Amino acid sequence: MRVILYEDNTAIRDSLSILLEGMPGLELIGAFPNPVSWDSQLRDTQPDVIMMDIEMPGLDGIQATQAIHAKYPLINIVMLTVFQEEDKIFRALCAGAVGYILKNSTPTRLIEAVQDAHAGGAPLSPNIARKAVRFFQQLPSPKTAETDHSLTPREHETLRYLVQGLSYKMIADRMSISYETVRTYMKHIYEKLHVVSMTEAVAKALREGLV
């Protein structure tokens, strides 16, 4: 798994670099103070996952995420920030980020976020997940869906935990199943709900009363 980090704080960038470089199966291929030169950097390195700060000089992380996602949609971008404001969260997710993790997360959670993003998940810090749930609950809601989309009981349970903001690993532990089984359930959920991202799955689950 090839990872790039964008973080303007030198101390945080250095500590995160040490953390990422020490993980087996993970290669930190770049750590930069801002994403101004993202195009040439990504063309040369071809990362799987980007960890992206928001406020950086020259080009902020949300603007960079939108530009990167438009040109390299298969790169998984995880916002790594101190900001918990709803407008930043949803601007980042709408720009193409697959996750939103707070910088005060534990080292283990930071590594899990990178792994989850690479595995097709959408890592969210618990506080961020709660804000996401409240946001979607406040949206104008159509009548409750007349179908459950043929979700199995275990898929329904997985979707419920996803809405609560649990990572794939946490869902696996909670359900006493393997990480790969969670990925399989999520693939089926995406197919049955006709969505392509965690944000869409959560939105549809809440708006149609599936959880």
C-alpha positions as CSV (number, residue, x, y, z in Angstrom):
1,M,0.0,0.0,0.0
2,R,1.5,3.3,-1.1
3,V,0.7,6.4,0.9
4,I,1.3,10.1,0.5
5,L,0.9,12.6,3.4
6,Y,0.1,16.3,3.1
7,E,0.6,18.2,6.3
8,D,2.0,21.7,6.8
9,N,3.0,21.3,10.5
10,T,6.5,20.0,10.5
11,A,6.4,18.2,13.8
12,I,3.1,16.5,13.0
13,R,4.3,15.6,9.5
14,D,7.5,14.1,10.9
15,S,5.7,12.1,13.7
16,L,3.1,10.8,11.2
17,S,5.9,9.8,8.8
18,I,7.6,7.8,11.5
19,L,4.3,6.1,12.3
20,L,3.5,5.2,8.7
21,E,7.0,4.1,7.8
22,G,7.0,1.7,10.7
23,M,4.0,-0.3,9.5
24,P,4.5,-3.5,7.6
25,G,2.9,-3.6,4.2
26,L,2.7,0.2,4.0
27,E,5.1,2.4,2.1
28,L,5.2,6.2,2.7
29,I,6.3,7.5,-0.7
30,G,6.0,11.2,0.0
31,A,5.3,13.7,2.8
32,F,4.7,17.3,1.7
33,P,3.9,20.6,3.5
34,N,1.2,21.4,1.0
35,P,-0.5,20.0,-2.2
36,V,0.4,22.9,-4.5
37,S,2.3,20.5,-6.8
38,W,-0.1,17.5,-6.4
39,D,-0.3,16.8,-10.1
40,S,3.4,16.1,-10.7
41,Q,3.7,14.4,-7.3
42,L,0.9,12.0,-7.9
43,R,1.9,11.3,-11.5
44,D,5.4,10.3,-10.3
45,T,4.4,8.3,-7.3
46,Q,0.9,6.8,-8.0
47,P,-0.3,6.4,-4.4
48,D,-3.1,4.2,-3.2
49,V,-4.1,6.5,-0.3
50,I,-3.5,10.1,0.5
51,M,-3.8,11.5,4.1
52,M,-4.7,15.2,3.6
53,D,-4.7,18.1,6.0
54,I,-7.3,20.9,5.4
55,E,-5.7,24.2,6.1
56,M,-2.3,24.5,4.3
57,P,-0.6,27.3,2.5
58,G,-1.0,27.8,-1.2
59,L,-3.9,25.3,-1.6
60,D,-6.2,24.0,1.0
61,G,-6.9,20.3,1.4
62,I,-10.5,20.4,0.3
63,Q,-9.7,22.2,-2.9
64,A,-6.9,19.8,-3.5
65,T,-9.1,16.8,-2.8
66,Q,-11.7,18.0,-5.4
67,A,-9.0,18.4,-8.0
68,I,-7.3,15.1,-7.3
69,H,-10.5,13.2,-7.2
70,A,-11.5,14.6,-10.6
71,K,-8.3,13.5,-12.2
72,Y,-7.4,10.4,-10.1
73,P,-10.8,9.0,-8.9
74,L,-9.3,5.7,-7.8
75,I,-6.9,7.3,-5.2
76,N,-8.5,7.1,-1.7
77,I,-8.2,10.4,0.1
78,V,-8.6,10.6,3.9
79,M,-8.9,14.0,5.5
80,L,-6.7,14.3,8.7
81,T,-7.6,17.4,10.6
82,V,-8.5,19.1,13.8
83,F,-11.7,20.7,12.3
84,Q,-15.1,19.2,13.3
85,E,-17.4,21.8,11.7
86,E,-20.1,20.2,9.7
87,D,-19.5,22.5,6.7
88,K,-15.9,21.3,6.4
89,I,-16.8,17.7,6.9
90,F,-19.4,17.7,4.1
91,R,-17.4,19.9,1.8
92,A,-14.6,17.4,2.1
93,L,-16.8,14.3,1.5
94,C,-18.6,16.0,-1.4
95,A,-15.2,16.9,-2.8
96,G,-14.3,13.2,-3.0
97,A,-12.7,12.3,0.3
98,V,-13.5,8.7,1.5
99,G,-12.8,9.4,5.2
100,Y,-12.4,12.1,7.8
101,I,-10.2,11.4,10.8
102,L,-9.3,13.8,13.6
103,K,-5.6,14.3,14.4
104,N,-6.2,13.4,18.1
105,S,-7.0,9.9,17.1
106,T,-4.8,7.1,18.5
107,P,-1.9,5.9,16.3
108,T,-3.7,2.5,15.9
109,R,-6.9,4.3,14.6
110,L,-4.8,6.4,12.2
111,I,-3.3,3.2,10.7
112,E,-6.7,1.5,10.6
113,A,-8.1,4.5,8.7
114,V,-5.4,4.1,6.0
115,Q,-6.1,0.4,5.8
116,D,-9.9,0.8,5.8
117,A,-9.6,3.4,3.0
118,H,-7.4,1.1,0.9
119,A,-9.8,-1.8,1.5
120,G,-12.8,0.2,0.2
121,G,-14.0,1.5,3.5
122,A,-14.8,5.0,4.6
123,P,-13.1,5.7,8.0
124,L,-14.7,8.4,10.2
125,S,-13.8,9.4,13.7
126,P,-16.8,8.7,16.0
127,N,-17.5,12.4,16.6
128,I,-17.5,12.9,12.8
129,A,-19.8,10.0,12.3
130,R,-22.3,11.4,14.8
131,K,-22.3,14.7,13.0
132,A,-22.9,12.9,9.7
133,V,-25.8,11.1,11.1
134,R,-27.4,14.3,12.5
135,F,-26.8,16.0,9.2
136,F,-28.6,13.3,7.2
137,Q,-31.4,13.1,9.7
138,Q,-32.1,16.8,9.2
139,L,-32.5,16.4,5.5
140,P,-36.0,16.5,4.0
141,S,-37.0,12.9,4.1
142,P,-39.2,11.1,1.6
143,K,-41.7,8.5,2.9
144,T,-40.1,5.4,4.4
145,A,-39.0,2.9,1.8
146,E,-41.4,0.2,1.0
147,T,-38.5,-2.2,0.5
148,D,-35.6,-3.3,2.6
149,H,-33.5,-3.8,-0.6
150,S,-33.4,-7.5,0.3
151,L,-30.6,-7.0,2.8
152,T,-29.9,-10.1,4.9
153,P,-30.0,-9.7,8.7
154,R,-26.2,-9.7,8.9
155,E,-25.9,-7.1,6.1
156,H,-28.5,-5.0,7.9
157,E,-26.5,-5.3,11.1
158,T,-23.3,-4.3,9.2
159,L,-25.1,-1.3,7.7
160,R,-26.3,-0.2,11.2
161,Y,-22.8,-0.3,12.5
162,L,-21.6,1.6,9.5
163,V,-24.1,4.4,10.2
164,Q,-22.8,4.5,13.8
165,G,-19.3,5.3,12.4
166,L,-17.5,2.0,13.2
167,S,-14.5,1.0,11.1
168,Y,-14.4,-2.3,9.3
169,K,-12.2,-3.7,12.0
170,M,-14.5,-2.6,14.7
171,I,-17.5,-4.0,12.9
172,A,-15.7,-7.3,12.5
173,D,-14.9,-7.4,16.2
174,R,-18.5,-6.4,17.2
175,M,-20.0,-9.1,14.9
176,S,-17.3,-11.8,15.7
177,I,-16.5,-12.2,12.0
178,S,-13.5,-11.6,9.9
179,Y,-12.4,-8.4,8.3
180,E,-12.8,-10.0,4.8
181,T,-16.4,-11.0,5.7
182,V,-17.2,-7.4,6.5
183,R,-15.8,-6.3,3.1
184,T,-18.0,-8.9,1.5
185,Y,-21.1,-7.7,3.3
186,M,-20.3,-4.1,2.3
187,K,-19.9,-5.1,-1.3
188,H,-23.4,-6.7,-1.2
189,I,-24.8,-3.6,0.6
190,Y,-23.5,-1.2,-2.0
191,E,-24.9,-3.4,-4.8
192,K,-28.3,-3.8,-3.2
193,L,-28.6,-0.1,-2.3
194,H,-27.3,1.0,-5.7
195,V,-24.6,3.2,-4.2
196,V,-20.9,3.5,-4.6
197,S,-19.7,5.1,-1.4
198,M,-20.1,5.0,2.4
199,T,-21.6,8.5,2.4
200,E,-24.3,7.5,-0.1
201,A,-25.0,4.2,1.8
202,V,-25.4,6.1,5.1
203,A,-27.6,8.8,3.5
204,K,-29.9,6.2,1.9
205,A,-30.1,4.1,5.1
206,L,-31.2,7.1,7.1
207,R,-33.5,8.7,4.5
208,E,-35.3,5.4,3.8
209,G,-35.5,4.3,7.4
210,L,-33.4,1.2,6.9
211,V,-31.7,1.5,10.3
